[in-house]
Amino acid sequence: MSIVELAPVVKSIDVKRSAEAAFRIFVEDISRWWPMKEHSRAKDALGERTVRVDVEPHVGGRIYETLNTGEERDWGEVLRIEPGRSLLFSFQMGRAKDKAGEVEVRFEPLAAEACRVVLIHSHWERFGDEADAMRGAFSQGWEFVFIDGFGTYAGTI
C-alpha cells in the first residue's frame, strides 16, 4: 500500500503586534490564549482539567499541559526555535513520537507593530490510514485554537 502525501494545513493571520511580541505571546502566554477546556489531553469524565500549558523555549524543550491533579502530559517537543522569527515543534498529543506531526509557526514582520503569523502543520503521512481524517480534524482544530484563540488574544488586524 502506498501512502499518499497530504498537503500541510496552513493557517495565517495578521496581528497588531511586532513579530517579537507575537512570538513571545505564542510561547510565553500560551496558557492565556490556548482553549484548554476544548483542546487538551484531559478527560472530563475522569474529573481531569488542564490548568496550564507550557513551552520550554529551547531545542529539545517540552510542550506540555499540567492537569488539576498536578500530572503533566506531553504534547510535543521543540525542534527549532528562533525568537521573534519561528518555532518548529513536534505535535503528538498522546501519540507515539513516530506518529507526531510537525508544526511550524512563522512570524513575518509587516510593519513596526504588525506581523503575519503563519502556522504550518505537516507530516500527515505519519498517521498511516488515519492521515486524511487527522488532517481534517486538525485543520478545524487550528481554526479554533490558532485563528480564534491566538488571534483574538494577540489582536488580529
Contacts in CASP RR format, 6 or more apart in sequence:
PFRMAT RR
TARGET T0000
AUTHOR 0000-0000-0000
METHOD contacts of the structure
MODEL  1
MSIVELAPVVKSIDVKRSAEAAFRIFVEDISRWWPMKEHSRAKDALGERT
VRVDVEPHVGGRIYETLNTGEERDWGEVLRIEPGRSLLFSFQMGRAKDKA
GEVEVRFEPLAAEACRVVLIHSHWERFGDEADAMRGAFSQGWEFVFIDGF
GTYAGTI
3 125 0 8 1.000
3 128 0 8 1.000
3 131 0 8 1.000
4 125 0 8 1.000
4 131 0 8 1.000
5 124 0 8 1.000
5 125 0 8 1.000
6 124 0 8 1.000
6 125 0 8 1.000
6 131 0 8 1.000
6 132 0 8 1.000
6 135 0 8 1.000
8 120 0 8 1.000
8 121 0 8 1.000
8 122 0 8 1.000
8 124 0 8 1.000
9 119 0 8 1.000
9 120 0 8 1.000
9 121 0 8 1.000
9 122 0 8 1.000
9 135 0 8 1.000
9 136 0 8 1.000
9 138 0 8 1.000
9 139 0 8 1.000
9 142 0 8 1.000
10 118 0 8 1.000
10 119 0 8 1.000
10 120 0 8 1.000
10 121 0 8 1.000
11 118 0 8 1.000
11 119 0 8 1.000
11 142 0 8 1.000
11 143 0 8 1.000
11 146 0 8 1.000
11 147 0 8 1.000
12 116 0 8 1.000
12 117 0 8 1.000
12 118 0 8 1.000
12 119 0 8 1.000
13 116 0 8 1.000
13 117 0 8 1.000
13 146 0 8 1.000
13 147 0 8 1.000
13 150 0 8 1.000
13 151 0 8 1.000
13 154 0 8 1.000
13 156 0 8 1.000
14 110 0 8 1.000
14 114 0 8 1.000
14 115 0 8 1.000
14 116 0 8 1.000
14 117 0 8 1.000
14 156 0 8 1.000
14 157 0 8 1.000
15 22 0 8 1.000
15 114 0 8 1.000
15 115 0 8 1.000
15 116 0 8 1.000
15 117 0 8 1.000
15 151 0 8 1.000
15 154 0 8 1.000
15 155 0 8 1.000
15 156 0 8 1.000
15 157 0 8 1.000
16 113 0 8 1.000
16 114 0 8 1.000
16 154 0 8 1.000
16 155 0 8 1.000
16 156 0 8 1.000
16 157 0 8 1.000
17 25 0 8 1.000
17 113 0 8 1.000
17 114 0 8 1.000
17 115 0 8 1.000
17 154 0 8 1.000
17 155 0 8 1.000
18 109 0 8 1.000
18 112 0 8 1.000
18 113 0 8 1.000
18 114 0 8 1.000
18 115 0 8 1.000
19 84 0 8 1.000
19 85 0 8 1.000
19 107 0 8 1.000
19 108 0 8 1.000
19 109 0 8 1.000
19 115 0 8 1.000
20 83 0 8 1.000
20 84 0 8 1.000
20 107 0 8 1.000
22 84 0 8 1.000
22 107 0 8 1.000
22 115 0 8 1.000
22 117 0 8 1.000
22 154 0 8 1.000
23 83 0 8 1.000
23 84 0 8 1.000
23 85 0 8 1.000
23 87 0 8 1.000
23 107 0 8 1.000
24 83 0 8 1.000
24 84 0 8 1.000
25 33 0 8 1.000
25 150 0 8 1.000
25 153 0 8 1.000
25 154 0 8 1.000
26 87 0 8 1.000
26 105 0 8 1.000
26 107 0 8 1.000
26 117 0 8 1.000
26 150 0 8 1.000
26 154 0 8 1.000
27 55 0 8 1.000
27 57 0 8 1.000
27 87 0 8 1.000
28 55 0 8 1.000
28 57 0 8 1.000
29 153 0 8 1.000
30 53 0 8 1.000
30 54 0 8 1.000
30 55 0 8 1.000
31 52 0 8 1.000
31 53 0 8 1.000
31 54 0 8 1.000
32 153 0 8 1.000
33 149 0 8 1.000
33 150 0 8 1.000
33 151 0 8 1.000
33 152 0 8 1.000
33 153 0 8 1.000
33 154 0 8 1.000
34 53 0 8 1.000
34 145 0 8 1.000
34 149 0 8 1.000
34 150 0 8 1.000
35 144 0 8 1.000
35 145 0 8 1.000
35 148 0 8 1.000
35 149 0 8 1.000
36 42 0 8 1.000
36 49 0 8 1.000
36 50 0 8 1.000
36 51 0 8 1.000
36 52 0 8 1.000
36 53 0 8 1.000
36 65 0 8 1.000
37 49 0 8 1.000
37 50 0 8 1.000
38 144 0 8 1.000
39 141 0 8 1.000
39 144 0 8 1.000
39 145 0 8 1.000
40 50 0 8 1.000
40 53 0 8 1.000
40 65 0 8 1.000
41 50 0 8 1.000
41 65 0 8 1.000
41 73 0 8 1.000
41 75 0 8 1.000
41 93 0 8 1.000
41 94 0 8 1.000
42 48 0 8 1.000
42 49 0 8 1.000
42 50 0 8 1.000
42 65 0 8 1.000
42 67 0 8 1.000
42 73 0 8 1.000
47 68 0 8 1.000
48 67 0 8 1.000
48 68 0 8 1.000
48 69 0 8 1.000
48 71 0 8 1.000
49 67 0 8 1.000
49 68 0 8 1.000
50 65 0 8 1.000
50 66 0 8 1.000
50 67 0 8 1.000
50 68 0 8 1.000
51 66 0 8 1.000
51 67 0 8 1.000
51 68 0 8 1.000
52 65 0 8 1.000
52 66 0 8 1.000
53 63 0 8 1.000
53 64 0 8 1.000
53 65 0 8 1.000
53 66 0 8 1.000
53 75 0 8 1.000
54 62 0 8 1.000
54 63 0 8 1.000
54 64 0 8 1.000
54 65 0 8 1.000
54 66 0 8 1.000
55 61 0 8 1.000
55 62 0 8 1.000
55 63 0 8 1.000
55 78 0 8 1.000
55 87 0 8 1.000
55 89 0 8 1.000
56 62 0 8 1.000
56 63 0 8 1.000
56 78 0 8 1.000
57 78 0 8 1.000
57 81 0 8 1.000
57 83 0 8 1.000
58 78 0 8 1.000
58 81 0 8 1.000
59 78 0 8 1.000
59 79 0 8 1.000
59 80 0 8 1.000
59 81 0 8 1.000
60 77 0 8 1.000
60 78 0 8 1.000
60 79 0 8 1.000
61 77 0 8 1.000
61 78 0 8 1.000
62 74 0 8 1.000
62 76 0 8 1.000
62 77 0 8 1.000
62 78 0 8 1.000
63 74 0 8 1.000
63 75 0 8 1.000
63 76 0 8 1.000
63 77 0 8 1.000
63 78 0 8 1.000
63 89 0 8 1.000
63 91 0 8 1.000
64 72 0 8 1.000
64 73 0 8 1.000
64 74 0 8 1.000
64 75 0 8 1.000
64 76 0 8 1.000
65 72 0 8 1.000
65 73 0 8 1.000
65 75 0 8 1.000
66 72 0 8 1.000
67 73 0 8 1.000
73 94 0 8 1.000
74 92 0 8 1.000
74 94 0 8 1.000
75 91 0 8 1.000
75 92 0 8 1.000
75 93 0 8 1.000
75 94 0 8 1.000
76 89 0 8 1.000
76 90 0 8 1.000
76 91 0 8 1.000
76 92 0 8 1.000
76 93 0 8 1.000
76 100 0 8 1.000
77 89 0 8 1.000
77 90 0 8 1.000
78 87 0 8 1.000
78 88 0 8 1.000
78 89 0 8 1.000
79 88 0 8 1.000
79 89 0 8 1.000
79 90 0 8 1.000
79 102 0 8 1.000
80 86 0 8 1.000
80 87 0 8 1.000
80 88 0 8 1.000
81 87 0 8 1.000
81 88 0 8 1.000
84 107 0 8 1.000
85 106 0 8 1.000
85 107 0 8 1.000
86 104 0 8 1.000
86 105 0 8 1.000
86 106 0 8 1.000
86 107 0 8 1.000
87 104 0 8 1.000
87 105 0 8 1.000
88 102 0 8 1.000
88 103 0 8 1.000
88 104 0 8 1.000
88 105 0 8 1.000
89 102 0 8 1.000
89 103 0 8 1.000
90 97 0 8 1.000
90 100 0 8 1.000
90 101 0 8 1.000
90 102 0 8 1.000
90 103 0 8 1.000
91 100 0 8 1.000
91 101 0 8 1.000
91 102 0 8 1.000
91 103 0 8 1.000
91 121 0 8 1.000
92 99 0 8 1.000
92 100 0 8 1.000
92 101 0 8 1.000
98 126 0 8 1.000
99 126 0 8 1.000
99 127 0 8 1.000
100 123 0 8 1.000
100 126 0 8 1.000
101 121 0 8 1.000
101 122 0 8 1.000
101 123 0 8 1.000
101 124 0 8 1.000
101 126 0 8 1.000
101 127 0 8 1.000
102 121 0 8 1.000
102 122 0 8 1.000
102 123 0 8 1.000
103 119 0 8 1.000
103 120 0 8 1.000
103 121 0 8 1.000
103 122 0 8 1.000
104 119 0 8 1.000
104 120 0 8 1.000
104 122 0 8 1.000
105 117 0 8 1.000
105 118 0 8 1.000
105 119 0 8 1.000
105 120 0 8 1.000
106 116 0 8 1.000
106 117 0 8 1.000
106 118 0 8 1.000
106 120 0 8 1.000
107 115 0 8 1.000
107 116 0 8 1.000
107 117 0 8 1.000
108 115 0 8 1.000
108 116 0 8 1.000
108 117 0 8 1.000
108 118 0 8 1.000
109 115 0 8 1.000
110 116 0 8 1.000
114 157 0 8 1.000
117 150 0 8 1.000
117 151 0 8 1.000
117 154 0 8 1.000
119 142 0 8 1.000
119 146 0 8 1.000
121 138 0 8 1.000
121 139 0 8 1.000
121 142 0 8 1.000
124 131 0 8 1.000
124 132 0 8 1.000
124 134 0 8 1.000
124 135 0 8 1.000
125 131 0 8 1.000
127 134 0 8 1.000
127 135 0 8 1.000
END
